[in-house]
Amino acid sequence: MTEVCEKSRIASLVKKLSKGLDTQVGKGIDPEGFEPSGGEGQRIAIARALYHERNIFLLDEPTAALDPNAEYEMYTQFHDMVKDKCAVVITHRLSAVQLADKVAVFDDGQVIEYGTHTELYSQGGKYKEMFDKQAEFYVKVPNE
């Protein structure tokens, strides 16, 4: 369990908790439990998945509650953790899909584009349109 805590970067959190690993997540269940922040909750979910040694991971908007630095750290560490495993990541944050081997773009419940980030971007379709819209906010200097 120590290795799982280290890999998911919750070891320091566990050490701070009064009951360590036996601390209940959610004060609604146990008044002596704790309420994790969004980032802590994401890391706890990853730790639980790693603990059960699954070969398939399904993450739905895994970084929605994280700031950009924590998002980068989470995706970097997760990418290393799932080597030789299957991970399906559902996200609207297209910066993350560059880590994926393959990207499926859905529209109205149908796959409309499928390939690598580079392939989809060079095709100039819906994926490129969405990616460029998100990237614009990162590269455009606001008028002062």
C-alpha positions as CSV (number, residue, x, y, z in Angstrom):
1,M,0.0,0.0,0.0
2,T,2.9,2.3,0.7
3,E,4.0,2.0,-3.0
4,V,0.5,2.9,-4.2
5,C,0.4,6.0,-2.0
6,E,3.8,7.1,-3.3
7,K,2.9,6.5,-6.9
8,S,-0.4,8.4,-6.6
9,R,1.3,11.1,-4.5
10,I,-1.0,10.8,-1.5
11,A,1.6,9.6,1.0
12,S,2.1,13.0,2.6
13,L,-1.7,13.4,2.9
14,V,-2.1,10.0,4.6
15,K,0.6,10.9,7.1
16,K,-1.3,14.0,8.1
17,L,-4.6,12.1,8.8
18,S,-5.3,11.2,12.4
19,K,-6.1,7.6,11.5
20,G,-3.7,7.3,8.5
21,L,-5.0,4.9,5.9
22,D,-8.0,4.0,8.2
23,T,-9.4,7.5,7.9
24,Q,-12.8,7.6,6.3
25,V,-13.2,9.8,3.2
26,G,-16.3,12.0,3.8
27,K,-17.4,13.5,7.1
28,G,-21.0,12.5,6.1
29,I,-20.1,8.9,6.7
30,D,-17.8,9.5,9.6
31,P,-17.6,12.8,11.5
32,E,-13.9,12.0,12.2
33,G,-13.3,11.6,8.5
34,F,-12.0,14.2,6.2
35,E,-13.2,16.0,3.1
36,P,-10.6,15.9,0.3
37,S,-10.0,18.8,-2.0
38,G,-10.6,18.2,-5.7
39,G,-7.0,17.3,-6.3
40,E,-6.8,15.1,-3.3
41,G,-10.0,13.3,-4.4
42,Q,-8.5,12.7,-7.9
43,R,-5.3,11.3,-6.4
44,I,-7.3,9.0,-4.0
45,A,-9.3,7.7,-7.0
46,I,-6.1,6.9,-8.8
47,A,-4.7,5.2,-5.7
48,R,-7.8,3.1,-5.4
49,A,-7.4,2.0,-9.0
50,L,-3.7,1.2,-8.6
51,Y,-4.3,-0.7,-5.4
52,H,-6.7,-3.1,-7.2
53,E,-4.1,-3.7,-10.0
54,R,-6.6,-3.3,-12.8
55,N,-5.5,-3.5,-16.4
56,I,-8.1,-1.0,-17.7
57,F,-8.6,2.5,-16.3
58,L,-11.6,4.7,-17.2
59,L,-11.2,8.3,-16.3
60,D,-14.0,10.8,-16.9
61,E,-12.8,14.4,-16.7
62,P,-10.0,13.4,-14.3
63,T,-8.5,16.9,-14.0
64,A,-11.7,19.0,-13.8
65,A,-11.0,20.0,-10.3
66,L,-7.3,20.7,-10.7
67,D,-5.3,23.8,-11.4
68,P,-3.0,23.7,-14.4
69,N,0.1,22.7,-12.4
70,A,-1.7,19.9,-10.7
71,E,-3.2,18.8,-14.0
72,Y,0.2,18.6,-15.6
73,E,1.6,16.6,-12.7
74,M,-1.4,14.2,-12.6
75,Y,-1.2,13.4,-16.3
76,T,2.5,13.0,-16.3
77,Q,2.4,10.6,-13.3
78,F,-0.6,8.8,-14.6
79,H,1.0,8.3,-18.0
80,D,3.9,6.6,-16.3
81,M,1.6,4.4,-14.1
82,V,-0.5,3.0,-16.9
83,K,2.3,1.7,-19.1
84,D,1.3,-1.6,-20.6
85,K,-2.3,-1.0,-19.5
86,C,-5.3,0.4,-21.2
87,A,-6.5,3.8,-20.2
88,V,-9.6,5.5,-21.6
89,V,-9.7,9.2,-20.7
90,I,-12.9,11.2,-21.4
91,T,-12.1,14.9,-21.4
92,H,-12.9,18.3,-22.9
93,R,-9.4,19.6,-22.1
94,L,-7.7,18.9,-25.3
95,S,-4.2,19.6,-24.0
96,A,-4.3,16.3,-22.3
97,V,-5.1,14.2,-25.4
98,Q,-1.5,14.7,-26.7
99,L,-0.5,12.0,-24.2
100,A,-2.9,9.5,-25.8
101,D,-2.0,6.9,-28.3
102,K,-5.3,7.4,-30.1
103,V,-8.0,10.0,-29.9
104,A,-11.7,9.5,-30.7
105,V,-13.8,12.6,-31.4
106,F,-17.5,12.2,-30.7
107,D,-20.3,14.3,-32.0
108,D,-23.9,13.6,-31.2
109,G,-22.9,10.1,-29.9
110,Q,-21.0,9.1,-33.0
111,V,-17.2,8.9,-33.6
112,I,-16.5,11.4,-36.3
113,E,-12.7,11.4,-36.2
114,Y,-10.2,8.9,-34.9
115,G,-6.4,8.9,-34.9
116,T,-3.4,10.4,-33.1
117,H,-3.3,14.1,-32.1
118,T,-0.9,14.8,-35.0
119,E,-3.1,13.0,-37.5
120,L,-6.3,14.6,-36.4
121,Y,-4.8,18.1,-36.2
122,S,-3.3,17.8,-39.7
123,Q,-6.7,16.7,-41.1
124,G,-8.1,20.1,-40.3
125,G,-11.5,18.8,-39.1
126,K,-13.5,19.2,-35.9
127,Y,-10.6,18.2,-33.7
128,K,-8.4,20.9,-35.0
129,E,-11.2,23.4,-34.7
130,M,-11.7,22.6,-31.0
131,F,-8.0,22.3,-30.2
132,D,-7.3,25.7,-31.8
133,K,-10.2,27.3,-29.9
134,Q,-8.8,26.1,-26.6
135,A,-5.2,26.9,-27.5
136,E,-6.1,30.5,-28.5
137,F,-6.7,31.4,-24.9
138,Y,-3.2,30.3,-24.0
139,V,-1.3,32.0,-26.8
140,K,-3.3,35.2,-27.4
141,V,-2.0,38.2,-25.4
142,P,-5.0,40.1,-24.0
143,N,-5.3,43.7,-25.0
144,E,-4.2,46.0,-22.2
